[in-house]
Amino acid sequence: MSDDDFMLESDNEDYEFDYEDDGEEESTDVDVENRYYNAKQMKSSDPDAAISEFLEVVKSEAEKGDWGFKALKQAVKLEFKLKQHEKAVEHYAELLTYIKSAVTRNYSEKSINNMLDYISSSNDPEDMPHMEKFYDMTLDAFTGTNNERLWLKTNIKLAKLWLDRKEYSRLTKNVRSLYKACQKPDGSDDPSKGTYLLEVYAIEIQMYSEMGNNKKLKALYNKSLRVRSAVPHPKIMGIIRECGGKMHMSEENWKDAQSDFFESFRNYDEAGSLQRIQVLKYLVLASMLMKTEINPFESQETKPYKSDARIAAMTDLVEAYQHNDIHRYESILQKNKAEILSDPFIRQHIDEVTRNIRTEALLKLIAPFTRFSLEFIARQLKVSIPEVQEILGFLILDNKIRGKINQEKGTVQIESNVDAERMRAISDWSGALERMSKAMFNEGDGFKAEEPGMSTGM
């Protein structure tokens, strides 16, 4: 039996016996039920006839009840699907009159939520004005009632709709009313509504993330982490942490980005959300930029996904990166370019990862030389000469090497490699300490240490 056919009985239902009317009432109920299921069978073959039959079910009930409620739901969905918007709006208004007494509160809440989800799933611009009517009618129906919970849920659902449509001005207006509803009369946050408050934070955080407004995003992100009165759905925390990770990435704060992406993945995984795969890719990306030697797939939570086909390209990429295998890295990137670069966020940061591994490979390659050609480096790294020039220019500006590029001749003269000099100095210093230690030890035993030709350089 489908969800639409499920009936919830009130716990307080009073059973009375009237033997004289039992047969007649039972017969009427059976007729209404049969009519409802006959109408359902016509939905695919003759939707217009099905709508008419569903409306007859509504008329057949002497008093508003479950069958009329279910029949109106079916009629509204069909009318909306067939673009009979005015009729759909009319019959939805009639449906809302049932929620006060004809059906149980839990059943009505679930039904209204499902109906709004169905209406909101349309991507047809023609449906948009009528979607707004559905939401407005729903909010009006619960304004002034004791069902503040459904009012909040409906408003949050509407905010998500504006977010999906990128209607940011409408979303901002909607969010303001939600914040107000989650506050006490004195303007402080209402602890009893902490879960709803976090949902609102998550929606607004997503908006600022999409807009690239990191200043407002950071303020909301920090506020959301301070909420202690909520037991949010893990997906909500997954969203907040994902946006936090992206914010940290934009600030080149790779460590905090990695931490947030891991927490986001963990929450999405707990919620069973498919977004966990995409966030796992972000975690790999942050790990590479962080230049950590710890493989992101070594944790208990991520290990099961190491061989997942959806993440295979990123798994191979991080292994090549951590082994400084420039040729394998470039091969994997080229082979899976369409898949890896299909995500705008990864596309935005992968160039930084590529530049890092090319930089390390170039430094290792030029270490023995004081003079070399750009063509030689390009050939060895399998990249273009302009790309080699860009990396060398970055290294010179960053004082990693001291040298000059002769663009006319296509050569580079290295005056000194700063990193190599530093390593040699450390090596000399370490050697000097070792020799001094040996000398002191030998003198203590009555021997004299002589190492002709050795200089500490100190």
Protein Blocks (a to p, Z undefined) as FASTA:
>chain_A
ZZklpccddfkbccdddfklmmmmmmmmmmmmmmmmmmmmmmmmmmmlmmmmmmmmmmmp
mbacfklmmmmmmmmmmmmmnopmmlmmmmmmmmmmmmmmmpcfklmmmmmmmmmmmmmm
pcbfklmmmmmmmmmmmmmmmgoiablmlmmmmmmmmmmmmmmnopaklmmmmmmmmmmm
mpcfkopacfklmmmmmmmmmmmmmmmmmnopaklmmmmmmmmmmpmkbccdfklmmmmm
mmmmmmmmmnopaklmmmmmmmmmmmmmmnopaklmmmmmmmmmmmmmnopabdfklpmk
lmmmmmgmklmmmmmmmmmmmnopaklmmmmmmmmmmmmmmpmklmmmmmmmmmmmmmmm
mmmmmmmpcbdcfklmmmmnopafklmmmmmmmmmmnomagcdddfknopacdfbdfklm
mmmmmmmmmmmmmmmmmmmmmmmnopacddehiaehZZ
